[in-house]
Amino acid sequence: MANKFGGRPMGGGMGGMNMNALMRQAQKMQQDIADKKEELKAREYSAESGGGAVKATVNGSNELLSLELSPEIVDPEDVEMLSDLVTVAVNQALRAAAADAEAEMNRLTGGMGGML
C-alpha cells in the first residue's frame, strides 16, 4: 500500500535499520560524552617552564589550581621574565588539557566530535 506521498509505506525505509536501536545507540553516545566531560573536568594537567623553575597545574575546567615558583627564579629586578615563564607554563598546561579532551571526544565519537 502506498502512503499519501505516493511512496512505499513508512517504517521500512532505512534499509531495514531498526530506528529504536539507532535511537538507543545515539542516547548511549550522548550519555558517554556527558560522562567523559565530567571525568575530564576532574583531571589535572601540569606543565613547566624555565627548566622547571615554574610549574603550573590546571584542571579540565580550565582553572589554574596551583602555581609553583622556585625561589631562585623570583628576581625583583626581572619581573617581566617571571611573568613570561608563568604565562608559558599556564598556557602549556591548558593546551595539554584541551588536547586530552579533544582526543577523548574523538575516541568516543569516532572523529565526529565537531558535529555533536
C-alpha positions in Angstrom: 0.0 0.0 0.0 1.4 3.4 -0.9 1.4 6.3 1.6 -0.1 9.7 0.8 3.2 10.8 -0.8 3.0 8.1 -3.4 5.9 6.1 -2.0 6.3 2.9 -0.1 4.8 2.6 3.3 6.7 4.3 6.1 8.7 2.2 8.6 10.9 0.1 6.5 12.7 2.9 4.7 16.1 2.8 6.4 17.2 -0.4 4.6 15.8 -2.5 7.5 17.6 -0.5 10.1 15.8 -0.6 13.4 15.1 3.1 14.4 14.7 2.2 18.0 18.1 0.6 18.1 19.6 3.6 16.4 18.0 5.9 18.9 19.3 3.8 21.8 22.8 4.0 20.3 22.6 7.8 20.0 21.3 8.1 23.6 24.2 5.9 24.8 26.7 8.0 22.9 25.3 11.2 24.4 25.5 9.7 27.9 29.1 8.5 27.3 30.0 12.0 26.1 28.4 13.6 29.2 30.2 11.2 31.5 33.6 11.8 29.7 33.2 15.6 30.0 32.6 15.2 33.8 35.7 13.0 34.0 37.8 15.4 32.0 36.8 18.3 34.3 38.4 16.5 37.3 41.7 15.7 35.5 44.8 17.7 36.3 47.4 18.8 33.9 50.8 20.2 34.7 53.5 22.0 32.7 56.8 23.6 33.5 58.9 26.4 32.1 62.3 27.8 32.9 63.8 24.4 33.3 61.3 23.5 36.0 61.5 26.8 37.8 57.8 27.5 37.2 55.2 24.8 37.4 51.5 25.3 36.6 48.7 22.9 37.3 45.3 23.3 35.7 42.2 21.1 35.6 39.9 20.1 32.8 37.6 23.1 33.5 40.5 25.4 32.6 41.0 26.6 36.1 44.5 27.2 37.5 44.9 25.0 40.5 48.4 25.8 41.6 51.5 27.7 40.6 54.8 26.8 42.0 57.8 29.1 41.7 61.4 28.2 42.6 62.8 30.8 45.0 65.8 31.4 42.7 63.5 32.5 39.9 62.0 35.4 41.9 64.1 38.4 40.9 62.6 41.8 41.8 64.8 43.3 39.0 63.3 41.0 36.3 59.6 40.6 37.0 59.0 40.5 33.2 60.9 37.3 32.9 58.9 35.7 35.7 55.7 36.8 34.1 56.7 35.3 30.8 57.6 32.0 32.4 54.3 31.8 34.3 52.4 32.6 31.1 54.3 29.8 29.2 53.7 27.2 31.9 50.0 28.0 32.3 49.4 28.0 28.5 51.2 24.7 28.1 49.1 23.1 30.8 45.8 24.5 29.3 46.8 23.2 25.8 47.5 19.8 27.3 44.0 19.8 28.9 42.4 20.8 25.6 44.4 18.2 23.6 43.4 15.5 26.0 39.7 16.5 25.9 39.8 16.5 22.1 41.4 13.1 21.9 38.9 11.6 24.3 35.9 13.0 22.5 37.3 11.8 19.1 37.8 8.4 20.6 34.2 8.3 21.8 32.6 9.8 18.7 34.8 8.3 16.0 36.0 11.7 15.0 32.6 13.3 14.8 33.2 15.5 17.9 32.8 18.7 16.0 29.4 17.6 14.8 28.0 16.9 18.2 
